[in-house]
């Protein structure tokens, strides 16, 4: 152990204790008849209003990892890291209409997961399985990354031990989380999100206005940052974009925005709301978090100006750039405020981790367990299975962080964003049209997944000393179609996920044209056009907790 | 929104898509993807380079666009509070009939 920061630890522990109590009490909060149903345990009774949804979805989308990783990216690379702002601004206009359709159709048919919907829309358990597996695989490393965020804070407070024992505080924190998620389901993160988001808003607003005034104003901060980037050997960094990475900036923002609501955990928050107007209001109000994220990102520059240096992770022996914001806070703020800031990030890890594990557990239960292992499972058995699955998922994530290099989770998260995007045609485009043929979607998914993976594998990162999975920016000159390089020599970069999605759509369209010509059966659709417009109070809605 | 008498199950025909010109406003924030618009250092505002404060301005712009669409569409789906009012889907079905080939070979 290093020097423990006692003031910080006391404040942190007090707030942590508060949310633990909230987590257990949540089981009784606006409870339905029984928690033994996925509608109740996994979707909080499908009755969250505008405020709860705002805190829940905000707490879900803007995770602890985002809060430590985005400033860390700015700290290392400059302007490129700011893509998080356009990403979360264009997100809401893009998903506004599709999410309403998704909510309505899910509410009419009692769908709990995106794979449930695909199953209903195409009548294909194979396509549903692909969507479910993609969701689970993409979510798992995301949960692990929440642990990275939590651990960055714990290590900065002095719990920077080496070996497996160095992870003990993390293990305890996650054990508590696992227990109250098991008991209270989605109600636990919904209630805790109030505390988390309030703390985050206070901390960021104070940091963004207080720190620059202390360090000589934004002018000085940006000039110092530019001086640092000018001195570095990497050509692509700087406080502005350059000729080669503008396309990467735009496609990464667009690709991330398209992908976000394909993640099962984001949809969980949406499906838990009680009506279409709740979702619409939230699409207007959620950008408040984007503003916050943009401000937070700028703290990466503040850290350069304040000469912060990332801590060395004693478990891996390498500097951990994700500790940069915690280190900055500790340098610049008194102990008690640092404690609040760390609690904000730490609790910020628990909310999304809980929702993600619930979403993954729902996928497992509905689309694998009930579909393949136990077709006659009762709702109570489904709920039991999901509770157990949420435990397995969380301890899987812990094992990942403890026994495998955390860098591996970061690589997997990178891959996760690319692969979840490959479900866009099946989950999002199908909300509007069944033009794409079932087998076209399957083929497109296979091609997009495979090619996306191959491209990611081939991207090196010399600065980090990695030969593979070095980032998500593909240089046009490296773009290869079975060895043919159509754009050889170009240094312009683009987001891998975007390229893979284009390939996915092209292949899906080609196969669709052929199969339509051959009149191959395109699955059966159990949804009706009116289902996509149903709203609260509509008699066609499936009663909650009844399937 | 008031919960009046529940509307009848809407739209058993047509492709279920509803056109509303207000929805086009949702495309405006996508301007943000044109990085060339704002990839400049100066003028600075409160010390922030143009690149940063310009993108911050897109946040209220996005809220404005989405907010307008919300205000203009929040009464959807059509509630048949007045008995003689024809629902949008009934009006749609004639025009939509020509577009119905999609899905018809699925059954």
Interface residues (C-beta under 8 A of the other chain):
Chain A: X79 X82 X85 X86 X89 X90 X92 X93 X94 X96 X97 X212 X217 X218 X219 X220 X221 X222 X239 X240 X241 X246 X249 X250 X253 X254 X275 X276 X277 X280 X281 X283 X284 X287 X290 X291 X294 X298 X432 X433 X434 X435 X516 X519 X521 X522 X523 X524 X525 X528 X529 X530 X531 X532 X533 X534 X535 X536 X537 X538 X539 X540
Chain B: X1 X3 X6 X7 X9 X10 X11 X12 X13 X14 X15 X16 X17 X18 X23 X26 X27 X28 X29 X30 X32 X33 X34 X35 X36 X39 X40 X41 X44 X46 X47 X48 X49 X51 X52 X55 X56 X58 X59 X62 X63 X65 X66 X67 X69 X70 X73 X74 X76 X77 X89 X102 X103 X105 X106 X107
